[in-house]
């Protein structure tokens, strides 16, 4: 009889663990680490231009270092454009924001911004970190409710609009 009572208590503790993970304040989803739609024509054109620059440099000003640099740059652009982003799990909770095994506590986050523009197909959460060497972390939202994510984050960190850099704008246009 004592063993059956212990089993029941263990089952109750298991149920409490399940309820804890189904907490409505914890928002979790998964998907590719970047929401990309590569523009293969533009990537191929840029790569081709880099290869052409490499050939022209070698013909008109025989400089092997510059030739190799532009040829490798063209190859890297082509290969990076074809690379599929890894699948990651995302979580926004009262403790912080988590991407796979990497956690960002609210003490490490300076501000956030939910960028949701359906015309430009932008649906992402932008976190500005307090560290100088990793300023922004971009998290794709996919089918998540941006209002729910904003209401969870606003109670812990300030909301400040984050402007995209020139590199982010170009990479979004190219789809990389």
C-alpha positions in Angstrom: 0.0 0.0 0.0 2.9 2.4 0.7 4.3 1.7 -2.8 1.0 2.7 -4.4 0.9 5.9 -2.5 4.4 6.7 -3.5 3.5 6.0 -7.2 0.6 8.3 -6.9 2.7 11.1 -5.4 5.3 10.6 -8.2 2.6 10.8 -10.8 1.3 14.0 -9.3 4.8 15.5 -9.3 5.1 14.5 -13.0 1.8 16.2 -13.7 2.9 19.4 -11.9 6.0 19.4 -14.1 3.9 19.1 -17.3 1.7 21.9 -16.1 4.7 24.0 -15.4 6.0 23.6 -19.0 2.6 24.5 -20.3 2.7 27.9 -18.6 0.9 30.5 -20.7 3.6 33.1 -20.0 6.1 30.9 -21.8 6.0 31.3 -25.6 7.9 28.8 -27.6 8.2 27.9 -31.3 10.8 26.5 -33.7 11.9 27.1 -37.2 14.9 28.1 -39.3 17.3 30.4 -37.6 16.8 33.0 -40.3 13.7 33.7 -42.4 15.3 33.7 -45.8 14.0 34.0 -49.3 17.2 34.0 -51.4 17.2 36.0 -54.6 19.3 33.6 -56.6 19.5 35.8 -59.7 21.0 38.7 -57.7 23.4 36.4 -55.8 24.5 34.8 -59.0 25.0 38.2 -60.6 27.1 39.5 -57.7 29.2 36.4 -57.7 29.7 36.6 -61.5 30.7 40.3 -61.0 33.3 39.3 -58.4 34.7 36.6 -60.7 34.9 39.1 -63.6 36.7 41.7 -61.4 39.2 39.0 -60.4 39.8 38.2 -64.1 40.1 41.9 -65.0 42.6 42.5 -62.2 44.7 39.6 -63.3 44.7 40.8 -66.9 45.3 44.5 -66.4 47.2 44.6 -63.2 48.7 41.2 -62.4 48.1 41.1 -58.6 47.6 37.6 -57.4 46.4 38.6 -53.9 43.6 40.9 -55.3 42.7 38.2 -57.8 42.4 35.5 -55.2 40.5 37.8 -52.9 37.8 38.7 -55.5 37.5 35.1 -56.7 37.1 33.8 -53.1 34.6 36.6 -52.4 32.5 35.4 -55.4 32.7 31.8 -54.3 31.7 32.6 -50.7 28.7 34.7 -51.8 27.5 31.8 -54.0 28.0 29.2 -51.3 26.5 31.2 -48.6 23.4 31.9 -50.7 22.8 28.2 -51.2 23.3 27.3 -47.5 20.1 26.4 -45.6 19.8 27.9 -42.1 19.7 25.5 -39.2 16.4 24.7 -37.4 16.3 26.3 -33.9 13.9 26.4 -31.0 12.9 29.8 -29.6 11.5 30.7 -26.2 10.3 33.9 -24.5 9.6 33.5 -20.8 9.7 35.5 -17.6 13.3 34.3 -17.1 14.6 35.6 -20.5 14.8 34.8 -24.1 16.3 31.4 -25.3 17.5 30.4 -28.7 18.4 26.6 -28.6 21.0 26.3 -25.9 21.8 30.0 -25.8 20.0 32.0 -23.1 19.7 35.8 -22.8 18.6 36.9 -19.4 16.8 40.2 -19.1 19.7 41.7 -17.3 21.8 41.2 -20.5 19.2 42.8 -22.8 19.2 46.5 -23.2 16.0 46.8 -25.2 13.7 45.0 -27.7 11.7 45.8 -30.8 9.1 43.7 -32.6 9.5 44.5 -36.3 6.3 43.3 -38.0 5.9 44.6 -41.6 3.8 42.3 -43.8 4.5 44.3 -47.0 8.2 43.7 -46.7 7.7 40.2 -45.2 9.5 41.2 -42.0 8.3 39.4 -38.9 11.1 39.4 -36.3 12.0 40.1 -32.7 15.1 42.3 -32.4 17.0 42.3 -29.1 19.7 44.9 -28.3 22.2 43.4 -26.0 24.3 45.3 -23.5 27.5 43.7 -24.9 29.4 45.9 -27.3 30.5 43.1 -29.5 27.1 41.5 -30.2 24.7 44.4 -30.4 21.6 42.9 -31.9 20.0 39.4 -32.0 17.3 38.9 -34.6 14.7 36.2 -34.0 12.2 35.3 -36.7 8.6 35.2 -35.4 7.0 33.1 -38.1 3.4 32.4 -37.0 3.7 33.8 -33.5 1.5 36.6 -32.2 3.7 39.7 -32.0 1.3 41.4 -29.6 1.6 38.5 -27.1 5.4 38.5 -27.4 5.5 42.3 -26.9 3.2 42.2 -23.9 5.5 39.5 -22.3 8.7 41.4 -22.9 7.5 45.0 -22.1 7.2 44.1 -18.4 10.9 43.2 -18.2 12.8 45.4 -20.7 12.2 48.7 -22.5 10.8 48.8 -26.0 13.0 50.9 -28.3 12.8 51.0 -32.1 15.8 49.4 -33.7 17.0 50.7 -37.0 18.3 48.2 -39.6 21.9 48.7 -40.7 22.9 48.9 -44.3 24.3 45.4 -44.2 21.0 44.0 -42.8 19.0 45.9 -45.5 21.3 44.5 -48.3 21.2 41.0 -46.9 17.4 41.1 -46.7 17.2 42.3 -50.3 19.5 39.5 -51.4 17.8 37.0 -49.1 20.9 35.9 -47.3 
